Amino acid sequence: MYSSLAQLLSLLLLLAHVVPPAIGLVLVARVRTRRRWRTWALLFFGLSLATGLAQALVTGSYLFGGRPFVGFGVVQLLQWVLGLASLVTSGFGVLAVVADRTSDAPPAATPVVPYPQAQVPPGA
């Protein structure tokens, strides 16, 4: 029972590395604009998906593939490199948020002009 629960939770954790970047990549790819934030967002979600898939494949092959942990040192180094790549990738996400901030500001509101006062004719 514990083994199957641990494997289920491990599988959910592996999917958590892959599903959100995939959804974000699809949503950003649907936006038709040439602004800089889109470029940075595509890089962020694309590289996040790539590093998430790589981490899921490496971890999943050891969790579900029945491989012995003989090459654990190599796997640990690979996971460290993928974690570092994921950290660098998050910088692209920050750039996507701060890019084009000045041009996304709403236009200045036009001043409200009061209605003209009705003119009362003299002697009325």
Secondary structure, 3 states (H helix, E strand, C coil): CHHHHHHHHHHHHHHHHHHHHHHHHHHHHHCCCCCHHHHHHHHHHHHHHHHHHHHHHHHHHHHCCCCCHHHHHHHHHHHHHHHHHHHHHHHHHHHHHHCCCCCCCCCCCCCCCCCCCCCCCCCC
